[in-house]
Amino acid sequence: MEAKQLHGQTRKDTAKGATKELRRAGKIPAVIYGHVQPTPVAVDAHEFRTAFKHVTENTIIRLELPEGSHEVLVKDYQRNELSGEILHIDFYEFKQGVALKTRVPIRLEGTPIGVRESGGVLEYQLHYVEVECLPKDLPETLGADVASLQVGQSLKIGDLALPEGVKSIQPADLVICNVSHKMAEEVVAAPVAEEAVAAEEGAEKAEGEEGEAKETKDAKESKE
């Protein structure tokens, strides 16, 4: 995979006030972890948003600093839930020639025959595959053709055609997606709805009986 380039700068002041000042200046505070001591850095927010519209764990980044370049992956980040602004990034620096472990997105191709002809529903169980490989062999995505899946069938980790040098570190029988019959949901939902109605009617009946019993008791007491 070809590395994407990103420019940054080291930072010495990691206090909360300095971090806020960085964000106001259009920078994203970050830290480089890995085989070196943790290094606080900052990257340009606009450059990062432009180059990395979809932040994934398997995108190789050549982070250019004044002191030299670092090849890293994005291992974690914090985002403002309201504005979508990225507040902090954790970069992981890896060594060339040394196998690394990361996650690769799964790209499903085609529409299952069970959906097209039988009214089934394609259900996703996994969106990523955890793999181990050398940095040079790291794929951007892992594609899988699901067009032949019938209702009741599934695609598993072991069904994926992994590139040479790439191996999954998850069980081969782990389900990625499956095609289920839409009617199955309706059959299950119906008894649940009936039970809810029955329970509601039972509660109303119990309340009515309790009210009648109270009225009878009150009437009896008034006669006495």
HUMO-V347205 format. One line per field, one symbol per residue. ss: DSSP state (a for helix, b for strand, c for the rest). phi: phi as a letter, one per 30 degrees, with the letter a starting at -180 (. if undefined). psi: psi as a letter, one per 20 degrees, with the letter a starting at -180 (. if undefined). Layout:
# HUMO-V347205
ss->???
phi->???
psi->???
This chain:
# HUMO-V347205
ss->cccbbbbbbbcccccaaaaaaaaaccbbbbbbbbccccbbbbbbaaaaaaacccccccccbbbbbccbbbbbbbbbbbbccccccbbbbbbbbccccccbbbbbbbbbbcccaaaacccbbbbbcccbbbbbbcaaacccbbbbbccccccccbbbaaacccccccbbccccccbbbbbbbaaaaaaaaaaaaaaaaaaaaaaaaaaaaaaaaaaaaaaaaaac
phi->.ddccbcabdbcdcdedddddddddiccdabcckdbdecdbbbddddddddbdbdbdcddccdccedkcbcbbdcaacbdddciddcabccccccdicdbcacbdccdciceddddccidbdcdcbcbcdbbadedcdddbbdbdcdcdcdjcbccedddcdddjcbdccedcdddabccddddddddddeddddddddddddddddddddddddddddddddd
psi->ppqqqpqaqqphojqgghghhghhjkqoqrpprcjrqpoprqqpgggghghmhoorijoppoooqhirqporqohqqpqohgiipphqpoqpprppipqrpaqpqpopprpqhhggijkrpppphqiqpprprqhhjoqgroqppjhiprpirrprgiiqnqqpipqqjqqhjppgrqoqphhhghhhhghggghggggghggggghghhgghggggggghhh.
